Amino acid sequence: MKVGILTGGGDCPGLNAVIRAVARRSFTRGHEVVGVREGWRGLVDGLFKPLGGAEISGLLPRGGTILGSSRTNPFAIEDGVQRIKHNLQNLGVDALIAIGGEDTLGVATQLHEAGVNVVGVPKTIDNDLSGTDYTFGFDTAVNIATEAIDRLHTTAESHHRVLIVEVMGRHAGWIALHAGMAGGANIILIPEIPFDIDQVCRYVEARFRLHYAPIIVVSEGAKPKQGDEVLHSEGTDAFGHVRLGGVGMYLAQEIEERTGQEARATVLGHVQRGGTPTARDRWLATRFGLHAIDAVATGRWGTMTALRGADIVTVPLAEATKELKVVDPALYAEAEVFFG
């Protein structure tokens, strides 16, 4: 059997660990493995590379993806699906493992319905995919954000200013909530719950009355009750997503104007997605890869590997991509005792 593997969407710590796990187990079973370069774009354009022992050596601690990635939607390209099927057939690929988040696995779901033998692996630092308790990449992103918050505490106190940390999270505030709690933030703002800028300023003023400088952690998709979603638009990607950003600067400006306290925003951006994966992400990515090739071997097409408790299971791709997993307001309320 010849197995194809691709990585789509944003890069993420742990992608190479999945590739390594798929290839190593495939080799023991006599399967041939071929990598698809540049995500779905590579499958449309026929960009492949063989994956042997030399190609996967040393991948476990390596961030990013050796296959490259892209935000390509083949269903938005004329004859995109037909070209994918043609390229797979020409190369003799019997099965495809797609590693990605909401958009990549959404395409995989549609391709399965179109007759392609595909198995999915969930990847996103946002941890917002339904069907799995956690996605790999999330733990690394939280650790990076937490370390940044730890470092900002000292400079906030030294300069007696408000420091705002903007983290990733378009629709779900998992990174902000986990890193904010772990880093001892005074205010955490997430997309699921629109924030009251007046209440934020009251928290800030209360913190200064105690002679402490506040730390605010905010998801990029958080929005104020008083207005529309804070966006920084540079057009849309292939899946119609507007590029977000700017909420941190918005908060800094509003806080300075309303309280008279100096405020600065730090945008972590792509720093959260890069570098060496944590031990937990390597462990989870490896287990996902091993179970993905098992699903291929048993013909469980149209499924995705998922973490349920301590177990790796397979769930239908359609189930995993039908809705995003967002923060439960009850969980947020549980954490709110730390704010202010």
C-alpha positions as CSV (number, residue, x, y, z in Angstrom):
1,M,0.0,0.0,0.0
2,K,1.2,3.5,-0.8
3,V,0.1,6.1,1.8
4,G,0.1,9.9,1.2
5,I,0.4,12.4,4.0
6,L,-0.1,16.2,4.0
7,T,-0.1,19.1,6.4
8,G,-2.5,22.0,5.8
9,G,-3.3,25.3,7.4
10,G,-1.1,27.1,9.9
11,D,2.1,25.3,11.0
12,C,2.0,23.8,14.5
13,P,4.5,22.2,16.9
14,G,4.1,18.4,16.6
15,L,3.4,18.1,12.9
16,N,6.7,16.4,12.2
17,A,6.1,14.0,15.0
18,V,2.9,12.8,13.3
19,I,4.7,12.4,10.0
20,R,7.5,10.4,11.7
21,A,5.0,8.1,13.5
22,V,3.0,7.4,10.4
23,A,6.2,6.7,8.4
24,R,7.8,4.5,11.0
25,R,4.7,2.3,11.5
26,S,4.2,2.1,7.8
27,F,7.7,0.9,7.1
28,T,7.2,-2.0,9.6
29,R,4.2,-3.1,7.6
30,G,5.8,-2.8,4.2
31,H,3.9,0.3,3.2
32,E,5.4,3.1,1.0
33,V,5.0,6.7,2.3
34,V,4.9,9.8,0.1
35,G,4.7,13.3,1.4
36,V,2.4,15.9,-0.3
37,R,4.1,19.3,-0.4
38,E,2.4,22.6,0.5
39,G,-0.9,21.1,1.8
40,W,-3.9,20.9,-0.5
41,R,-2.1,23.0,-3.1
42,G,0.5,20.2,-3.5
43,L,-2.3,17.7,-4.1
44,V,-3.9,19.9,-6.7
45,D,-0.6,20.6,-8.5
46,G,1.0,17.2,-8.0
47,L,3.8,18.2,-5.7
48,F,5.1,15.1,-4.0
49,K,8.3,13.9,-2.2
50,P,9.2,10.4,-1.1
51,L,9.5,9.8,2.7
52,G,12.1,7.3,3.7
53,G,14.2,6.6,6.8
54,A,16.6,9.5,6.1
55,E,13.8,12.0,5.5
56,I,12.1,11.3,8.9
57,S,15.3,11.1,11.0
58,G,15.5,13.7,13.8
59,L,11.9,14.9,13.3
60,L,10.5,14.4,16.8
61,P,11.8,17.7,18.4
62,R,11.6,19.7,15.2
63,G,8.9,22.4,14.9
64,G,7.0,23.4,11.7
65,T,6.5,20.8,9.0
66,I,9.0,19.3,6.6
67,L,6.3,19.1,4.0
68,G,5.3,22.7,4.0
69,S,1.8,24.0,4.2
70,S,-0.7,26.4,2.7
71,R,-4.2,27.7,3.2
72,T,-5.5,26.3,-0.1
73,N,-9.1,25.3,-0.7
74,P,-9.3,22.8,-3.6
75,F,-13.1,23.3,-3.7
76,A,-12.5,26.9,-4.6
77,I,-10.2,26.0,-7.6
78,E,-11.6,25.1,-10.9
79,D,-11.4,21.3,-11.4
80,G,-9.6,21.1,-8.0
81,V,-11.1,17.8,-6.9
82,Q,-10.7,16.2,-10.2
83,R,-7.0,17.2,-10.3
84,I,-6.6,15.7,-6.8
85,K,-8.1,12.4,-7.8
86,H,-6.0,12.3,-11.0
87,N,-2.8,13.0,-9.1
88,L,-3.5,10.4,-6.5
89,Q,-4.3,7.8,-9.1
90,N,-1.3,8.7,-11.3
91,L,1.1,8.2,-8.3
92,G,-0.7,5.1,-7.2
93,V,-1.6,6.5,-3.7
94,D,-4.1,4.2,-2.0
95,A,-4.8,6.3,1.0
96,L,-4.3,9.8,2.3
97,I,-3.7,11.1,5.8
98,A,-4.6,14.8,6.2
99,I,-3.2,16.6,9.2
100,G,-4.9,19.9,10.0
101,G,-7.5,22.0,11.7
102,E,-11.0,23.1,10.9
103,D,-10.5,24.0,7.3
104,T,-8.1,21.2,6.3
105,L,-10.3,18.6,7.8
106,G,-13.4,20.2,6.4
107,V,-11.8,19.6,2.9
108,A,-10.9,16.1,3.9
109,T,-14.6,15.5,4.9
110,Q,-15.7,16.7,1.5
111,L,-13.1,14.6,-0.3
112,H,-14.2,11.5,1.6
113,E,-17.8,12.2,0.4
114,A,-16.3,12.5,-3.1
115,G,-14.8,9.0,-2.9
116,V,-11.2,9.7,-1.7
117,N,-9.8,7.3,0.9
118,V,-8.8,9.8,3.6
119,V,-8.1,9.7,7.4
120,G,-7.7,12.9,9.4
121,V,-5.4,13.9,12.3
122,P,-6.5,17.0,14.4
123,K,-4.0,19.8,14.6
124,T,-4.5,23.3,15.9
125,I,-3.0,25.4,18.6
126,D,-6.5,26.8,19.2
127,N,-7.8,23.5,20.6
128,D,-11.2,24.3,19.0
129,L,-11.9,21.0,17.1
130,S,-14.9,19.1,18.2
131,G,-14.6,15.3,18.7
132,T,-11.3,15.4,20.5
133,D,-10.5,16.5,24.1
134,Y,-7.2,18.1,23.0
135,T,-5.3,18.8,19.8
136,F,-1.5,18.7,19.6
137,G,0.1,22.1,19.4
138,F,-2.1,23.6,22.0
139,D,0.1,22.6,25.0
140,T,3.1,24.2,23.3
141,A,1.2,27.4,22.5
142,V,0.0,27.7,26.1
143,N,3.5,27.2,27.5
144,I,4.9,29.9,25.2
145,A,2.1,32.3,26.1
146,T,2.5,31.5,29.9
147,E,6.3,32.2,29.7
148,A,5.6,35.5,28.0
149,I,3.1,36.5,30.7
150,D,5.6,35.5,33.4
151,R,8.2,37.8,31.9
152,L,5.8,40.7,31.5
153,H,4.9,40.7,35.2
154,T,8.3,42.1,36.2
155,T,8.3,44.8,33.6
156,A,4.7,45.8,34.4
157,E,5.6,46.3,38.1
158,S,8.8,48.1,37.2
159,H,7.1,50.7,35.1
160,H,3.7,50.7,36.8
161,R,1.8,50.3,33.6
162,V,-0.9,48.1,32.2
163,L,0.5,45.3,30.0
164,I,-1.8,43.6,27.5
165,V,-0.9,40.2,25.9
166,E,-2.8,39.4,22.7
167,V,-2.8,35.7,22.0
168,M,-4.2,33.6,19.1
169,G,-7.8,32.5,19.2
170,R,-10.2,33.5,16.5
171,H,-13.4,31.9,17.8
172,A,-12.3,30.1,20.9
173,G,-10.4,31.4,24.0
174,W,-8.7,28.2,25.1
175,I,-5.1,29.7,24.8
176,A,-6.1,32.9,26.6
177,L,-7.9,31.1,29.4
178,H,-5.3,28.4,30.1
179,A,-2.2,30.7,29.7
180,G,-3.9,33.6,31.6
181,M,-4.7,31.4,34.6
182,A,-1.3,29.7,34.5
183,G,0.4,33.1,34.2
184,G,-1.6,34.9,36.9
185,A,-3.3,37.4,34.6
186,N,-5.7,39.8,36.3
187,I,-8.1,40.0,33.4
188,I,-8.8,37.4,30.7
189,L,-10.9,38.3,27.6
190,I,-12.1,35.6,25.2
191,P,-14.2,35.6,22.0
192,E,-17.1,33.6,23.6
193,I,-18.0,36.4,26.0
194,P,-18.1,40.0,24.8
195,F,-16.3,42.2,27.3
196,D,-17.5,45.5,28.9
197,I,-14.7,48.0,28.4
198,D,-16.0,50.0,31.4
199,Q,-15.7,46.9,33.6
200,V,-12.2,46.3,32.3
201,C,-11.2,49.8,33.3
202,R,-12.7,49.4,36.7
203,Y,-10.6,46.2,37.2
204,V,-7.5,48.2,36.1
205,E,-8.2,51.0,38.5
206,A,-8.8,48.6,41.4
207,R,-5.5,46.9,40.7
208,F,-3.6,50.2,40.8
209,R,-5.3,51.1,44.1
210,L,-3.6,48.0,45.5
211,H,-0.3,49.3,44.1
212,Y,0.0,46.6,41.5
213,A,0.2,46.8,37.8
214,P,-2.4,44.7,35.9
215,I,-1.8,42.1,33.3
216,I,-4.5,41.5,30.7
217,V,-4.6,38.5,28.4
218,V,-6.9,38.8,25.4
219,S,-7.7,36.5,22.5
220,E,-7.4,38.0,19.0
221,G,-11.1,37.4,18.4
222,A,-12.4,39.0,21.6
223,K,-14.9,41.8,21.0
224,P,-16.4,44.5,23.2
225,K,-20.1,44.6,24.1
226,Q,-20.2,48.3,23.0
227,G,-19.3,47.6,19.4
228,D,-18.6,45.2,16.6
229,E,-15.8,42.6,16.6
230,V,-12.4,44.3,16.6
231,L,-10.8,43.4,13.3
232,H,-7.7,44.2,11.3
233,S,-8.7,43.3,7.8
234,E,-6.2,42.6,5.1
235,G,-8.7,40.7,2.9
236,T,-9.7,37.1,3.4
237,D,-8.0,33.7,3.0
238,A,-9.1,30.9,0.7
239,F,-11.7,29.8,3.3
240,G,-13.2,33.2,3.6
241,H,-11.6,34.1,7.0
242,V,-10.9,37.7,7.7
243,R,-7.4,38.2,9.3
244,L,-7.8,39.3,12.9
245,G,-5.6,41.5,15.0
246,G,-5.8,44.8,16.7
247,V,-7.8,44.1,19.9
248,G,-4.7,44.5,22.1
249,M,-4.0,48.0,20.7
250,Y,-7.6,48.9,21.0
251,L,-7.6,47.9,24.7
252,A,-4.4,49.9,25.4
253,Q,-5.8,53.0,23.8
254,E,-9.2,52.8,25.6
255,I,-7.6,52.1,29.0
256,E,-5.2,55.0,28.7
257,E,-8.0,57.4,27.6
258,R,-10.4,56.2,30.3
259,T,-8.1,55.7,33.3
260,G,-5.0,57.9,32.6
261,Q,-2.8,54.9,33.2
262,E,-0.1,54.0,30.7
263,A,-0.9,50.8,28.8
264,R,1.2,48.8,26.3
265,A,0.2,45.8,24.1
266,T,2.3,42.8,23.2
267,V,1.1,40.6,20.3
268,L,2.6,37.1,20.5
269,G,1.3,36.2,17.0
270,H,3.2,33.4,15.2
271,V,5.6,33.0,18.1
272,Q,3.0,30.7,19.6
273,R,3.1,28.4,16.7
274,G,6.8,28.0,16.2
275,G,9.7,26.2,17.8
276,T,10.2,22.9,19.6
277,P,7.0,21.0,20.7
278,T,6.6,20.2,24.4
279,A,6.9,16.6,25.6
280,R,3.1,16.4,25.8
281,D,2.6,17.5,22.2
282,R,5.2,15.1,21.0
283,W,3.5,12.3,22.9
284,L,0.0,13.2,21.6
285,A,1.2,13.8,18.0
286,T,3.0,10.4,18.0
287,R,-0.1,8.6,19.3
288,F,-2.3,10.3,16.7
289,G,0.1,9.3,13.9
290,L,0.2,5.6,15.0
291,H,-3.5,5.3,15.2
292,A,-4.0,7.1,11.9
293,I,-2.0,4.5,10.0
294,D,-4.0,1.8,11.9
295,A,-7.2,3.4,10.7
296,V,-5.8,3.3,7.1
297,A,-4.8,-0.4,7.5
298,T,-8.4,-1.3,8.5
299,G,-10.1,1.0,6.0
300,R,-11.8,3.3,8.4
301,W,-12.1,6.1,5.8
302,G,-13.7,9.4,6.6
303,T,-12.6,9.2,10.3
304,M,-10.3,11.3,12.5
305,T,-8.1,10.3,15.4
306,A,-9.2,11.8,18.6
307,L,-8.2,11.9,22.3
308,R,-10.9,10.9,24.7
309,G,-9.7,10.8,28.2
310,A,-6.5,8.8,28.0
311,D,-7.5,6.8,24.9
312,I,-7.0,7.5,21.2
313,V,-10.2,6.7,19.3
314,T,-11.5,7.4,15.8
315,V,-14.5,9.6,15.2
316,P,-16.3,10.5,11.9
317,L,-14.7,13.5,10.2
318,A,-18.2,15.0,9.7
319,E,-18.8,14.9,13.4
320,A,-15.4,16.5,14.2
321,T,-15.8,19.4,11.8
322,K,-19.5,20.2,12.1
323,E,-18.9,22.8,14.8
324,L,-16.1,24.5,16.8
325,K,-15.3,23.6,20.4
326,V,-15.5,26.8,22.3
327,V,-15.0,27.7,26.0
328,D,-18.0,26.9,28.2
329,P,-19.1,30.1,29.9
330,A,-19.3,28.1,33.2
331,L,-15.6,27.2,32.9
332,Y,-14.8,30.9,32.4
333,A,-17.0,31.9,35.4
334,E,-15.1,29.3,37.5
335,A,-11.9,31.1,36.6
336,E,-13.2,34.6,37.1
337,V,-12.6,34.5,40.8
338,F,-8.9,35.3,40.0
339,F,-9.7,38.5,38.0
340,G,-9.5,42.0,39.3
